[in-house]
Amino acid sequence: MDTDRILLLLSHFVTLGDVESSSKILSSSKNGVVNDCLIKCICVLWPELDDPRKLKFLKSYFDQNHTVQELDYVQYIENNVYIRGILNDSENFRKHVLNLKNFLNTKINGQIKTIEEFIRYRVYIVNEILIDSPLFCEPLWNELGLNKNPWICGVVKPCSHFIKAQRSGPDKNYTIKIKDFEQMKVDIILQRMFEFFMDTSSNKIMVANYQLYPYIKYTKSENLFVSNCLPQIKSFDYKIIEFLTLHSIVDIPSYYTFLLKVIWEHSLNFNYHQITQLLKNIPDETKLENENACSCKVMKQYVEYMRLLDIKSFNQVHDIQLNKNGLQKTYFTVACDNYFQKFTDTSMINPWFFESALFKDLSNKEKELIIIDSLISNKKLNLLSLFIKGNVDPEVLVTHFWKFFYKASSGLPSNANMIECEKIVGLLNQSHIHKRLSTLLDVVETLATKFPTLKIVNDPNFATFKPSHILSLKSNPDGLLEKLLAANPKQYLDPEATKDILKKLYVALDINSPPNNQKLEAFILSLHIETALSQVDFELAYSMSKLLLENENARLYWVVILQVGKFIDADNWPDLETPTEIIYLQMEVLSKLIMIIPSENMESAVSEFSRLQLELVTRDLINDKYSLKNMQKLENNYTKFISGIKSNMHSIMGEL
């Protein structure tokens, strides 16, 4: 039976969706090659809405080992009045066959030689009717083992997901035929797919797996995707970049280069762990296409430095490596400080970054000095001996001494900064600077412990003494004495202690020409006498005035000595009358003062001496009511003093 008659017969059973008859007729017609016309007939005329799996019989037909089966065509013709009528009318037969072939060729412009070509055209035919169901034929291609067919994976399936994605937006009725989808410009489809990828929050993996991956692979548009789609990313948040690195949409160098550039330029948006995770999924050999030409491998190393230096900018790390504006020294210092602040392992005293190329412009000597500086700054003085051999440069130690000294808010030995000062002084060799700084700390501790209310300068931030304030006394160290006597009410009782503090202060402040011992003692005694008088302590004032009168500089303080001679205890002496015994003492002091007082001031001392002498003349020395022994209240306060007066009274009288 000729092919045209078979075609006509087959078309009848195909339109009915008759699997058995269509399969037998088709199998009987194969003579070593696929009959294009018969296959087109099945592809075009088989009912579009019929179960697509019914066409699985075609698999055996396209099999190269297909066996031709003999078929009795007569029975099919005799049992079909319509077919029999057409075949018996030759003119009508030729016309009918010609129209059928023309129709089939208009539907399928090309030949069908393989099962893959058949499924493609069949999908087109069905999709013309079922536009919204690109995957209607999926059961058939699965039966035929074509579920991984490039065209199905790269066009049909992405088209189906593309429609769903577009409908999730404003256009709820969006649809497109598979043919039209294929004919659209690739860049437009990629752009729409990627826009949906960017907008969705939970379905990124589905968009990538079912739209972007297969479509880009099928259309070979990897470079187009990198150049047109990736630059659309405006918000470089971690989730997007993480996804693009974990799930490489395309596997070409430019894709990874783009991601590397994003990480470089937007590292401020990520933390160190995130940066590390992003770089881990990019090939080490990937390089930036800019003036830095930095590789992913180098950037991974940079992250360790960024973490150490507490910076998040790759550009900043790169500037350090280039040593712009001498940055290496600054950041090596930062690196050391951060390293030693957390330092615990003494076996790692030499920082791991010591030989790093990041600090290649610094010599080993420069780095060693910075490390020493950092150890001291971070109060790791006990580690210095592990790092260096020999003595530390005194200038380095002194510099840090002053840093801690200025930072100290208190001079108490328990203050952390004062403890560091003590340690540094301990590292200095016995020298002038060692003596000076050691003495300074001694003075500071004395002032802090014995004079808790001492205030040297009017600093609103410090209610009491701050160690660095002592340096303000450089131009006037003697100014400390009045502040000491005011801060400690009992200090006037111990002029020797005051003198010791002041002498040490001269050493601590490195004063080149301190006063000699006589001059210093005279000055201290004068201030203590004034304080004793203000405390109504005549006994001590008298004793110290005698010491002062023996000093070669006593004449400079004649006013203070005169005050002892004129002293009156208005609160305790009856009738404001000076006790007789004290008059003798005052006359003793005044008589000695007259011997040394400047001539132009002589009259004031002589006048007071004469007044006291006249007062004695008026006293009844036998029944003297103003004698201390007759003043019970005062005698108890002056008992020891009175005994001393009595034992020396004759000598005093003799001198007068």
C-alpha positions in Angstrom: 0.0 0.0 0.0 1.4 3.3 -1.0 2.3 6.1 1.5 -0.4 8.4 0.5 -3.1 5.8 1.2 -1.5 4.9 4.5 -1.4 8.7 5.4 -5.1 9.0 4.7 -5.9 5.9 6.7 -3.7 7.0 9.6 -5.1 10.5 9.7 -8.5 9.0 10.4 -7.5 7.0 13.4 -5.2 9.7 14.7 -8.0 12.2 14.9 -9.9 9.7 16.9 -7.0 9.3 19.3 -7.0 5.5 18.6 -3.7 4.3 20.0 -3.9 0.7 18.9 -4.8 1.4 15.2 -2.5 4.3 14.9 0.4 2.4 16.4 -0.2 -0.7 14.1 -0.5 1.4 10.9 2.6 3.5 11.8 4.7 0.4 12.7 3.8 -1.3 9.4 5.0 1.7 7.3 8.6 2.0 8.5 11.1 0.9 5.9 14.3 1.7 7.7 13.7 5.4 7.9 11.2 7.6 9.8 8.3 8.6 7.7 8.2 12.4 8.2 4.7 12.8 6.8 3.1 10.1 9.0 4.9 11.5 12.1 3.7 15.0 11.3 0.2 13.6 11.0 0.3 12.2 14.5 2.0 15.3 15.9 -0.6 17.7 14.4 -3.9 15.8 14.3 -3.7 13.9 17.6 -6.3 15.5 19.9 -4.5 18.3 21.9 -6.5 17.7 25.1 -6.1 13.9 25.1 -3.8 12.3 27.7 -0.3 13.0 26.3 0.9 9.6 27.6 -1.0 7.8 24.9 1.7 8.9 22.4 4.4 6.9 24.2 4.0 4.2 21.5 6.1 6.5 19.3 9.2 5.5 21.4 9.4 2.1 19.7 8.8 3.6 16.3 11.9 5.9 16.6 13.9 3.0 17.9 16.6 2.1 15.3 15.9 -1.6 16.1 12.2 -1.2 15.3 10.7 -4.2 13.6 8.2 -3.6 10.8 5.0 -5.4 11.4 2.8 -6.7 8.5 -0.7 -5.3 8.5 -3.8 -6.2 6.6 -4.9 -2.8 5.5 -8.0 -4.2 3.8 -9.8 -4.8 7.0 -9.3 -1.2 8.1 -10.5 0.1 4.7 -13.5 -2.3 4.4 -14.7 -1.4 7.9 -14.6 2.3 7.2 -17.2 3.7 4.7 -15.7 7.2 4.8 -12.1 6.1 4.0 -13.3 3.6 1.4 -15.3 6.3 -0.4 -12.3 8.6 -0.6 -9.9 5.9 -1.8 -12.3 4.8 -4.5 -12.6 8.3 -5.9 -9.2 8.9 -7.3 -9.7 12.6 -8.0 -11.1 13.3 -4.6 -8.4 11.1 -3.0 -5.5 13.2 -4.6 -7.2 16.4 -3.6 -7.7 15.2 -0.1 -4.1 14.0 0.4 -2.7 17.2 -1.1 -4.8 19.4 1.3 -3.7 17.2 4.2 0.0 17.4 3.4 -0.3 21.2 2.9 -2.0 21.5 6.3 0.6 19.4 8.0 3.5 21.4 6.5 1.9 24.7 7.5 1.8 23.5 11.0 5.3 22.0 11.0 7.8 23.8 8.9 10.6 21.2 8.8 11.2 17.5 9.1 10.8 15.3 12.1 13.6 12.7 12.2 14.0 12.1 16.0 11.8 11.6 19.0 13.2 14.9 20.3 12.0 16.8 17.3 8.6 15.2 17.5 8.2 16.2 21.2 9.2 19.7 20.4 6.6 20.1 17.6 4.0 18.4 19.7 4.6 20.8 22.5 4.2 23.7 20.1 0.9 22.3 18.8 -0.6 21.7 22.2 0.6 25.0 23.5 -1.3 26.8 20.7 -4.5 25.6 22.5 -3.3 25.4 26.1 -1.3 28.6 26.3 -1.3 28.7 30.1 0.0 25.1 30.4 3.5 24.8 28.8 4.1 21.7 30.8 0.9 19.8 29.7 3.1 17.3 27.7 5.4 16.6 30.7 3.9 13.1 31.3 4.7 12.2 27.7 8.3 13.4 27.7 8.9 11.7 31.0 7.6 8.4 29.5 9.9 9.0 26.6 12.9 9.6 28.8 13.3 13.2 27.7 12.9 15.0 31.0 16.5 16.2 30.7 16.2 17.3 27.1 18.1 20.6 26.7 15.2 22.3 25.0 12.6 21.2 27.6 14.9 22.2 30.5 16.1 25.4 28.9 13.0 26.7 27.3 9.7 24.9 28.2 10.2 24.7 31.9 11.7 28.2 32.3 8.8 29.5 30.2 6.3 27.9 32.6 8.0 29.4 35.7 8.4 32.7 33.9 4.7 32.9 33.4 4.1 32.2 37.1 6.7 34.8 38.2 5.1 37.5 36.0 1.7 36.7 37.3 2.9 37.2 40.9 3.4 40.8 39.9 0.8 43.4 38.8 -0.1 41.4 35.6 -2.2 38.6 37.1 -3.3 37.3 33.6 0.1 37.3 32.0 0.8 34.5 29.5 3.0 33.8 26.6 3.3 31.0 24.1 6.5 28.9 24.1 7.3 29.9 20.6 7.0 33.6 21.5 9.1 33.0 24.6 11.8 31.5 22.4 11.7 34.4 20.0 11.9 37.2 22.6 15.2 38.8 23.0 17.4 37.0 25.5 18.4 40.1 27.3 14.8 41.1 28.0 13.9 37.7 29.4 17.1 37.6 31.5 16.3 41.1 32.8 12.7 40.1 33.8 13.9 36.9 35.4 16.6 38.7 37.4 14.2 41.4 38.5 12.0 38.7 39.9 15.0 37.1 41.5 15.9 40.4 43.2 12.3 41.1 44.4 11.6 37.7 45.9 12.8 37.0 49.4 12.0 33.3 49.9 12.1 31.8 46.4 15.5 32.8 45.1 16.7 29.3 44.9 13.7 28.3 42.8 14.1 31.3 40.5 17.8 30.4 40.0 17.2 26.6 39.5 14.1 26.7 37.3 14.6 29.9 35.4 18.0 31.5 35.4 20.3 28.4 35.4 18.7 26.4 32.6 17.7 29.4 30.4 21.2 30.9 30.5 22.8 27.5 29.8 20.5 26.8 26.9 20.9 30.3 25.3 24.6 30.4 26.2 24.1 33.9 27.6 26.5 33.8 30.5 28.4 36.9 29.5 25.2 38.7 28.7 23.9 37.9 32.2 27.0 39.2 33.9 27.2 42.4 31.8 23.4 43.3 31.8 21.9 41.7 34.9 24.4 41.8 37.7 25.0 45.6 37.5 21.3 46.0 38.2 22.0 45.1 41.9 21.7 48.3 43.8 21.4 47.1 47.4 24.4 44.9 48.1 23.0 43.3 51.3 24.7 40.1 52.6 21.8 37.7 51.7 22.0 38.5 48.0 25.7 38.3 47.7 25.8 35.2 49.8 23.3 33.5 47.5 25.2 34.5 44.4 28.5 33.1 45.8 26.9 29.9 47.2 24.8 29.2 44.1 26.9 30.3 41.1 24.3 31.1 38.4 27.0 31.1 35.8 30.5 29.5 36.0 32.7 32.0 34.2 35.6 34.1 35.4 33.7 37.5 34.9 30.9 36.3 37.2 33.3 35.7 40.1 35.2 38.9 39.2 32.0 40.9 39.6 31.3 39.4 43.0 34.8 40.0 44.1 34.5 43.6 43.1 31.2 43.9 45.1 32.8 42.4 48.2 35.8 44.8 47.8 33.7 47.9 47.3 31.0 47.1 49.9 32.9 45.4 52.6 31.7 48.1 55.1 28.2 46.4 54.8 29.5 43.1 56.1 31.2 41.8 59.2 34.4 39.8 59.2 32.8 36.4 59.3 30.5 37.3 56.4 33.4 38.5 54.3 35.2 35.3 55.0 32.2 33.2 54.0 31.7 35.1 50.8 35.3 34.8 49.7 35.4 31.1 50.6 33.1 30.4 47.6 35.1 32.4 45.0 38.1 30.7 43.3 41.4 31.9 44.7 42.7 32.9 41.3 39.9 35.4 40.6 41.3 38.9 40.2 39.8 42.4 40.3 39.8 44.2 37.0 41.0 47.5 38.4 44.3 49.2 39.3 44.5 47.0 42.4 44.5 43.7 40.4 44.1 42.0 43.8 43.2 38.3 43.8 40.7 36.5 46.0 43.5 34.7 47.7 45.1 38.0 48.7 41.8 39.4 49.9 41.4 36.4 52.2 44.7 37.3 53.8 43.5 41.0 54.0 40.5 39.9 56.1 42.9 38.7 58.9 44.5 42.1 58.9 41.2 43.9 58.8 40.1 41.9 61.9 43.3 42.7 63.6 43.2 46.4 62.8 39.5 46.7 63.3 38.8 48.1 59.9 36.4 46.9 57.2 37.6 48.6 54.1 39.7 46.6 51.6 40.8 49.9 50.1 42.2 50.9 53.4 44.2 47.7 53.8 45.5 48.2 50.3 46.5 51.7 51.1 48.4 50.4 54.1 50.3 47.9 51.9 51.2 50.7 49.5 52.3 52.7 52.6 50.3 55.8 51.5 51.1 58.8 53.7 53.3 56.5 55.9 50.3 54.4 57.0 52.3 51.3 57.7 53.9 52.7 60.9 50.5 53.9 62.2 48.7 50.6 61.6 51.6 48.4 62.7 51.2 50.3 66.0 47.4 49.6 66.0 48.1 46.0 65.2 50.5 45.6 68.1 48.2 47.3 70.5 45.2 45.1 69.5 47.4 42.0 69.6 48.9 42.6 73.1 45.6 43.7 74.6 44.4 40.1 74.1 47.8 38.5 74.5 47.9 35.3 76.6 50.4 32.9 75.0 54.0 33.9 76.0 55.4 31.6 73.3 53.9 33.9 70.7 55.5 37.1 72.0 56.7 37.9 68.5 53.4 38.9 66.6 52.4 36.7 63.7 52.2 39.7 61.5 55.8 40.8 62.2 57.1 39.5 58.8 53.9 40.3 56.9 54.2 41.9 53.5 51.6 44.4 54.6 54.3 46.2 56.6 57.1 45.5 54.2 58.3 49.2 54.2 59.1 49.1 57.9 62.5 47.8 59.0 62.8 45.2 61.7 64.3 47.8 64.1 61.3 50.1 63.5 58.9 47.3 64.2 60.8 46.2 67.3 60.6 49.7 68.8 56.9 49.8 68.1 56.4 46.5 69.8 58.3 47.7 72.8 56.2 50.8 72.8 53.0 48.8 72.6 54.0 46.4 75.4 54.6 49.3 77.7 51.4 51.1 76.6 49.4 47.9 77.2 50.9 47.5 80.6 52.8 44.3 79.6 56.1 45.4 81.1 56.7 41.9 82.5 56.9 40.7 78.9 59.6 43.1 77.8 62.4 40.7 78.9 60.9 38.0 76.7 61.0 40.1 73.6 64.3 42.0 73.9 67.7 41.2 75.2 69.6 43.9 77.2 68.2 47.2 78.4 65.4 49.2 76.9 66.2 52.6 75.5 65.7 54.9 78.5 64.0 57.5 76.3 61.3 55.0 75.4 60.7 54.2 79.0 60.6 57.8 80.1 58.2 58.7 77.3 55.8 56.0 78.6 56.4 57.0 82.2 54.9 60.4 81.4 52.0 58.9 79.5 51.0 56.9 82.5 51.8 59.7 84.9 49.5 62.2 83.1 46.7 59.6 82.9 46.8 58.9 86.6 43.8 60.3 88.4 45.2 59.6 91.8 48.6 59.3 93.4 47.7 56.4 95.6 49.9 53.3 95.2 46.9 51.3 94.2 46.2 53.4 91.2 46.7 51.3 88.0 48.7 54.0 86.2 50.9 54.7 89.2 51.7 51.0 89.4 52.9 51.1 85.8 55.0 54.2 86.6 56.6 52.3 89.4 57.4 49.4 87.0 58.9 51.7 84.5 61.1 53.4 87.1 62.2 49.9 88.1 63.5 49.2 84.6 65.6 52.4 84.5 69.2 52.1 85.4 70.5 54.0 88.4 70.9 57.5 86.9 69.8 61.0 87.3 66.5 60.4 85.5 65.9 57.3 87.7 66.5 59.3 90.9 64.3 62.1 89.7 61.3 60.0 88.7 61.6 57.8 91.7 61.6 60.9 93.9 58.6 62.2 92.0 56.7 59.1 92.7 57.7 59.2 96.4 56.5 62.8 96.7 53.2 62.0 94.9 52.5 59.0 97.1 53.2 61.2 100.2 50.9 63.9 99.1 48.1 61.5 98.1 48.2 59.5 101.4 48.9 62.3 103.9 47.0 65.1 102.3 43.8 63.6 100.9 42.1 67.0 100.5 45.1 68.7 98.8 44.3 70.6 95.7 47.2 72.2 93.7 45.3 73.6 90.7 41.8 74.7 90.1 40.7 71.9 87.8 36.9 71.4 87.8 37.4 67.8 86.7 39.4 66.9 89.8 38.2 67.8 93.3 41.5 66.8 94.8 45.1 66.2 94.0 46.0 64.7 90.5 49.7 63.6 90.2 50.3 65.7 87.0 49.2 68.8 88.8 52.5 68.7 90.7 54.3 69.7 87.5 52.6 73.1 87.6 54.8 73.9 90.6 58.0 73.9 88.5 58.2 77.7 88.5 57.1 78.1 92.1 57.7 74.9 94.2 57.5 76.8 97.5 53.9 77.5 96.7 53.2 73.9 97.7 53.8 74.6 101.4 50.8 76.8 102.1 48.6 74.3 100.3 50.0 71.4 102.4 49.5 73.3 105.7 45.9 74.1 104.7 45.2 70.5 103.6 46.5 68.8 106.8 45.7 70.7 110.0 48.4 68.7 111.9 51.2 69.3 109.4 52.4 72.4 111.1 53.5 70.2 114.0 56.2 68.6 111.9 58.4 71.1 110.0 61.0 68.5 109.3 58.6 66.4 107.4 57.5 69.5 105.4 61.2 70.3 104.7 61.7 66.7 103.5 58.8 66.9 101.1 60.0 70.2 99.7 63.5 69.0 99.2 62.3 66.0 97.3 60.0 68.2 95.2 63.1 70.2 94.1 64.7 66.9 92.9 61.4 65.6 91.3 60.9 68.8 89.4 64.6 68.9 88.3 65.1 72.4 89.7 68.7 73.4 88.9 69.3 75.9 91.8 67.3 74.9 94.9 67.7 77.1 98.0 70.4 76.1 100.5 69.4 74.4 103.6 69.4 77.5 105.9 67.2 79.4 103.5 64.8 76.6 103.0 64.6 75.9 106.8 63.9 79.6 107.5 61.1 79.7 105.0 59.5 76.5 106.3 59.8 77.6 109.9 58.2 81.0 109.1 55.1 79.3 107.6 54.8 76.8 110.4 55.0 79.6 113.0 52.2 81.4 111.2 50.1 78.3 111.1 50.8 77.5 114.8 49.7 81.0 115.8 46.5 80.6 113.7 46.0 77.3 115.6 46.5 79.1 118.9 49.5 76.9 119.6 51.9 79.4 121.3 54.1 76.7 122.7 55.1 75.4 119.2 55.3 78.9 117.7 57.6 79.9 120.5 59.9 76.9 120.1 60.1 77.3 116.3 60.7 81.1 116.6 63.7 80.3 118.7 65.0 78.0 116.0 64.3 80.6 113.4 66.1 83.3 115.3 69.2 81.1 115.2 69.0 80.9 111.4 71.1 83.3 109.3 68.0 84.2 107.3 65.9 85.1 110.3 65.9 88.8 109.6 63.9 88.1 106.4 61.0 86.8 108.5 61.0 89.4 111.3 57.3 90.1 110.8 56.5 86.4 111.7 58.8 86.5 114.8 57.2 89.8 115.8 53.8 88.1 115.7 55.0 85.6 118.3 56.0 88.6 120.6 52.6 90.2 120.1 50.5 87.0 120.4 47.3 87.1 122.5 44.9 84.1 123.1 41.7 86.1 123.1 39.5 83.1 123.7 41.3 81.7 126.7 43.3 84.4 128.6 41.2 86.2 131.3 40.7 89.9 130.8 42.8 89.5 127.5 45.8 89.7 129.8 48.9 87.7 128.7 50.0 85.3 131.4 53.1 86.6 133.2 55.3 83.6 132.2 54.4 84.0 128.6 55.3 87.7 128.7 58.8 86.7 129.8 58.9 84.3 126.8 57.7 87.0 124.4 60.2 89.5 125.7 62.9 86.8 125.2 61.9 86.5 121.6 61.6 90.2 121.0 64.9 90.9 122.6 66.6 88.5 120.1 64.5 89.9 117.3 65.8 93.4 118.1 69.3 92.2 117.5 68.6 91.1 113.9 65.7 93.2 112.7 66.4 95.6 109.9 67.0 99.1 111.3 64.1 100.6 109.5 61.7 98.2 111.3 63.4 98.4 114.7 60.8 100.7 116.3 58.0 98.1 116.0 60.0 95.5 117.9 61.3 97.9 120.6 57.8 99.3 121.0 56.3 95.9 121.7 59.1 95.0 124.0 58.6 98.2 126.0 54.8 97.5 126.2 55.5 94.1 127.7 58.1 95.5 130.1 55.6 98.1 131.3 53.0 95.4 131.8 55.4 93.5 134.0 56.0 96.5 136.2 52.3 96.8 136.9 52.0 93.1 138.0 52.1 92.0 141.7 54.5 89.2 141.1 54.0 87.8 144.6 50.2 87.5 144.3 50.0 87.4 140.6 46.6 86.5 139.5 47.7 86.4 135.9 50.4 83.9 136.6 49.8 80.5 134.9 50.1 78.7 138.3 47.1 80.8 139.5 45.1 80.1 136.4 43.8 76.6 137.0 42.2 76.3 133.6 45.3 77.3 131.7 47.7 75.5 133.9 46.4 72.2 132.9 47.1 73.1 129.2 50.5 74.4 129.9 51.8 72.0 132.6 54.8 70.7 130.6 55.4 74.1 129.2 55.3 75.8 132.6 57.9 73.4 134.0 60.2 74.4 131.2 59.6 78.0 131.8 60.4 77.8 135.5 63.6 76.0 134.9 64.8 78.6 132.4 63.2 81.7 134.0 66.4 82.9 135.8 68.4 82.6 132.6 65.7 84.4 130.7 65.5 87.1 133.3 69.3 87.4 133.2 69.2 87.9 129.4 66.5 90.5 129.7 
